[in-house]
Structures are given as C-alpha cells and as structure tokens.
Amino acid sequence: AFLGPAEVNVSSCLNCINVTVKLPTSHFRENEKLLSLIDIYQDLDYVITLKTSDGEHKRPQEKTTEEIFSTVIEELYPNKNYCVSVTVTASLNKHSIPSAWKCGIAESVAQQDYLTVAVPAAVCVLLMLTGALKCMHTGGFILLDKLLPRTLV
C-alpha cells in the first residue's frame, strides 16, 4: 500500500516559511475504529522538497510521531516564492505519493513592519501638528481675532 499524499499548508514568516503537514489517512480499521498512520507505524519519516526558480532541493529526512505537525524553513531570501512538497514514508513501507506543491513567499522586515510603523507614525505627526497649531493660536501668533491696540501701533 502506498502512503500519501500528505496535506500541506504554507504560511509566510520573516525570512522563512512555516510548513504545516497533516499525515495522510490510513484505510486500516481495528474494532470499527479507523487507525491513524501513527497507530500503525508509531513514527514516520518525512522529507520536504523545497522548489524555487533556481531548482529543487531535498531537505534532510526527519521523523514525526504526530498526526499534524509544523516545521519552519529558515534563512530564506525575502520576497521570494518558495514551494514545498512533502513525502511521507515508514520504516516498513517506503512506497509513498508526494503531496501537491504548496507555495508561499518569505516576508521581509519592511513588508511585515510597514503598516505597524506607518499608521502610528502618521497619527503621531498629525497630533503634534494639531497641538502646535493650537498653541500658536492660543498664544496669538496666528488667526488673530482682534486688531492690536492703538498704543502698540
């Protein structure tokens, strides 16, 4: 029997992508209960293949004992599209179907922090400008309501 394909989702993070993997379901039952692959094999091996415009790169094989798990692929170039496919195998079963390709873009600092910095900065500048204008008006420097007394002319 072939294992797979796993269900894969990719989300962006700072100079990295977060890969969430849901193991494929099995078709084996025990006492009417559908067994998971972890129930059957205890642990599974998985390999993540990373694809960019430059080509494909297989990452080192890792083990999992969880039905759903996440791993972060770090030190990626910001603003670049990365696609991943996951292949799941077991010690007793090396036959597997790779997952479909899922893609995400590694974020850069500027992209992630732009709105969190720009909006409060704009509000702060507006408040300072309003305060300065109010002080100048109160102090009589702008928008004078009355003419100067004759003795000062």
Secondary structure, 3 states (H helix, E strand, C coil): CCECCCEEEEEEEECEEEEEEECCCCCCEECCEECCHHHHHCCEEEEEEEEECCEEEECCCEEECCCEEEEEECCCCCCCEEEEEEEEEECCECCECCCCCEEEECECHHHHHHHHHHHHHHHHHHHHHHHHHHHHHHCCCCCCCCCCCCCCC
